Structures are given as C-alpha cells and as structure tokens.
C-alpha cells in the first residue's frame, strides 16, 4: 500500500528532460509561468516516475484543473492515484485493502492544481533559476512549508512543463518526467472519482 511519500511522488514527482540540452535561454518570469499554468484547463501525457528508492514506474496522467488529476500506472504496477478536487486517493490494485485518502491541500501538487496559480505570491517561491534552456522554480505553500515543496522544470518558446520533483517533509525526493504534456481534451468528471473510497476514510497525513 502506498504511503503519503508515494502520494506526493505522484504529484510529483511528473520530469528530467530527455535528449541533448538545447542552447541556453533567458529565465522565464514567474508571471509567464503562472499564466501558462493557468492556461491549462485539461491536459494529458505519458510519464516516467523515478521514486526515492531508485525504482521506476511509468504511466499516463490526465489533468483537469482546478484540483483534478489522475495517474494511471502501467502494468505490472496496478496502482491508480486520483484527485477529485479535495482528496487524493490511492488505489493499490494488488491489495485487498481499501483506498487511502489524503487532503489535496496538504500536498505540494495542490500548488499547480489551484484555481488561480500565482507564483508571485509572497514566500511561495523559494528558488527561481535558469539551467541552460530550463527554468526551474521551487515552490511551497507559504502557510505550511512542512508539507514539502515542488520543483517545476519548464522550457520556453513556447512555455512547456517538462518535469516536477516532489520533496516531501520526510526528506524523500521523487521525480516525474513528462513525455510531452498535451493541452486540451474532454475528460468526464467520472475519471476523477476515487473508486471505493468510503466517507471518513480521508487521513490527515
């Protein structure tokens, strides 16, 4: 059964850039990045997840902002991670245990799934740098830094999210590499229902 670390990883921990590094580019501003994230209503793509223990998982992600995301892990991993807008549910297909539920607002993933992403908000961004063609932003909930942080990796011309890394409150680091995030798509809200999660099953951690 997945724990909170692995849930954060899923929010995670979406992306190292594949292929040769392009030429150096100017650093994207926090305003540009915020506008790009806010322009995403729906999106989908393949992902590769590198867990803190070095294991690798693959799958497909569906995003429906605000608040909704679905990670479908490829066999032999039968895990499903779904956020319905307020709760992140983890379903372990290899277990008979019921799904685990965690508050979305206690994971760094909530930062990019918010209705209005504003990375210029005071004390939200703790790092903002350029590395070749990549702009890397580290962000946290300014009211609850103990929930961990998320590192977002972007390229420009046009702006595109390539990777995110979740650093949780326990010191674990999980990376998710996106294989091309495609904006758009019509996803039913049924895709973001947490199957089998009983009322009151949500945990604080």
Protein Blocks (a to p, Z undefined) as FASTA:
>chain_A
ZZfklmmmmmmmndddedjdddddddddfklmmmmmmmpmbdcdddddddfkopacdddd
ddddehiacdddddfbfcdcddehjaccdddfkbcbdcddddfklcfklmmmpmbdcfkb
ghkbgcdcdehjaccdddddfklmmnopcdddddehiaddfbdcdddfkopacddddehi
aeedjddfklmccehiaghiacfZZ
